[in-house]
């Protein structure tokens, strides 16, 4: 049976018992409204760790638009049922005061350099600072052996990898592949906010990314980007960016020559919903 914890002390007491038994702890941080993408991370943790802990915490410090925070879906009981059915061992449900005690300074300033100045960082100022702040807090509480995060938030994954290095953390970061609907749309908690007509249009995002991948080696990066932007240029979309970047530094590239890995990333607004997706090109 999955155990639930809301306080740090009780959770840490249980984790200490498990570590004394030699158990390897896997951690999946989430903001709830769980879908199969999250569950794939849970299953990955179950396969490679002895104990899997999932957190559900809608972190206010990573929202740069209050409306997004207010509208973020909160479905804790439904999420808990899904997690228990998936085999999760522990659900951590902290309140804001638990994560950010009002009598403690939990601010955290870290310079990620060029990693946070492009794509998401350029359009969501302060977002990655909030991500770093909450994950530093969770890591200090849980001290997991491994943490599992999805490829859909590729830039976030890269930022978190840099965070672990800056913290000299022993936690191993594991990337889970993007889980998609049958029509190709990347699973996201935001998808439930799409109106039916918008939902039918949304798969154009992934189609454009996979079309870009099919052109690697046949067309130049500038041509691939130009054609992708043309595909996404429909009245229903407001394009924030479509970028082809070095998969490690996240900096835009003009050629694949000498590049170890490259990724195509995009963000578009569809109605009131902002959607992101990416595909690794090489």
N, C-alpha and C positions, 0 to 999 in steps of 0.2 A: 504494500500500500504506500502511495506517495505521501510524504510528510510535508506539511506546510509550516513555514516560519515567517514571522513578521518582525522579530527583533533580532539584533545582531548577536546578543549574548547566547541565546538558545541555539541559534544556527551554528555559531562557532563551537559551542560545546559538542554538538553532534558531529561536526566536521573533525574535531580533535579525536573523538572516539574512532571515527572511520580511519583516520590517518594512523592511529595506533594499531589498527588492524592491518595496516599495509595497503589500504585502498587508494587507488588512483582516482583523483577527482576531476571530472569534466564539467565545464561550465558553458551554458548558452545564455547570453544576455539578450533580453527582448523587451519590447515595450507593449507586448500583448497583441490582441487582435490576431491571434496565431493562424497561420495557413500552412500548407504542406512544405513550403520552403523552410519554415522554422522546424517543423517536425523532422525533416530530413537531417537537420543539424542535431536534433535530439538523438535520432537513430545512429548518426555517425558517432556521437559521444558514447552511446550505449555500447557500440561495437568495439570501441578503443579505450574506454575507461571503465572502472569498476562501479563508480557512482556518478550519476548525472544530476546536476543541479541546474534549474532554469530560473532566471529572475524575470519578473514582470514589473517594470517600473517606467512610467511615462516621464521621461526626464525633462523638466522644464528648461534647463539651461541650454539645450541644444536646438530649441525652436527659436528662430529669429523672427517669426511671425506669430503673434499671439493667437490669431484665428486658427492657425494650423494646430496649435496645442489644444485649444478648446474643442476642436472638431475631431481630434484623434480618437478613433473608436476604442472604447473600454469594455471588454467582454470577459472579465476575470473568471467567472464561474464556468463559462463555456470553454475558455482556455484551459482551466484546471482539469476539466473532464477529458479534453483532448490529450493533455500531457500525461495523465494517469493511464489512459488507454495505450499511449505510445511507450510506456514503461519508464517514464521519468521518475527518479527517486525522491528528489527534493524540489519544492517550489518555494522560492523566496519572494515575499510580497511586502517589501518595505514601503513605508510612507515617505513623503518628502522630508519630514523632520528626522526620520531615521537616517536617511542618506545625507542630508544636509542639516545637522543639528544647529538650531539657531544660536547656541552658545559656543559654537566652534567655527573656526575659519577653515572651510573646505575649498577655498579658491585654489586654483592651480593654473599657473601661467607657463606655457611651454611654447617654444618657437619651432614649428615644423618646417620652417623655410618655404621653399618653392612648392612643397607638397600641398600646402593649403591655400595657395594663391590662385590656383587654376580651377576651372570647372565648378564643382560644388562650392569650393571655397570662395570663388569670385562672386557667386550669386547668393550665397548664404553666409554672410559675415557673422562670425562668432559660433557657427554651427560646430566646427570641429573642436573648438575650445571647450564647448559643452560636452561633446562626446568624450574628450580626454579627461575632463573633470569627473564625470560619472564613472567611467571605467577605472580610473585610478582608485576611486573610492571602492568599487566592487572588488577589485583585485586585492586591495588591502584587507577587506573583510573576509573574502573566500579563499584567497591564495590557491587558485586552482592549478592543477598540473597542466591542463590544456583548456583552451578557450576556442569555441567554434563560432565562426561568423561566415555569412554568405557572400558569394561573389557579386551579387546584384549591387551591393554597395561597395564597388571595387575601390574607390578612392578612400572610403572609410576604412576598409581593410588595410590599405597601405599606410594610412595614418596610424592605425592601432599597432601595426607592426613596428612603426617608428617609435611609438609611445613605449612599447614593451622594451625596446632597446634603450631608450632614455632612462627608464626606470630600472634598468639592469634586472628585469624580471626573469624568473625561471619558467614562467608560464609559456607553454608552446602554443602558438596560434595556428589554427587549422582552418583552411578555406573550404567551404562547401559550395558545390556548383549551384548556379541559378536554377531554380525549379520553375517550370513554365506551364501555363495552361495549354490545352490541346491546340489552341490557335496561335501559340507562341508568346502570348503576353506574359511577361515576368510576374510571378506571384508577388503581391504586395498588399500590406494592410490597407493601403489607400484605394485599392481597386473597388472595394465595396461602396465607395463614394461616387463611382462613375454612374451616370445615367445610362439606361439601356442603349441609346443611340451612340453615346460616347464609348461605351464598352465595345461596340462593334467596330469602332474606328481604331481603338487603341493598339491592336496587333500590328498596325503599320510601323510602329516603333521598332519592334524586334525584326520585322521583315526587312526594314531598311538596314539594320545592323548586320544581319546575316547576308544580305545582298552585298554589303561593303566587304565582308569577309571573302565572298566568292570572287571578288575582283583583285585580291592581293596577288601580285605577280603578273597581273595582266594590265593594270592601269597604275598611274602614279597616285601618290597620296592626295595631291591637290585635286585630281580628277575624281577620286573616290569620294572625297569630302564634298565636292561641288554637286555630284550626282545624288549623294545622300541628302543634302540640304534641299535639293529640288524635290526629292521624294516626300520629304516631311513638310514641304511648303503647301499645306492645305488650309482652308479657312478655319477649320476646327482646332488646329494646333497653333500655339505660340511657342516658337523654338527658343530655348535659352542658349543651348550650345550643341554642336556636334563636333567632337574632337577626336583626333587620332593621336595617341600619346604613347610615350615610352611606358611600358608596363611596370617599371620599377620607380622611375623618377616622376612620372606623370606629366612630364613636360611635352608639349606638342612636338611632333617630328615631321620632317619634310621628306624623309626617305627611310626605307626599311633596312638600308645597308648598315651593318654593324650593330643592329638592334637585337638584343636577346629575346625580348618579348614586347609585343605592342598590343594595345587595346583601343577599341573604338567605344567612346562613351557619349551618351546623349541625355538631355533633359528637355522635356516639353511640358507645357501646360495644356491640359485638355479640359475645357470648362473650368471648374474651380479646383481641379486636381492636378498636382504636379507629379509627373512620372519620370523615373530615371531607369536606364538600362545600359548594359554594356555587353560587348562580345570580344573575347580575346582573339586577335587576328593571327598572330604568330607566337 
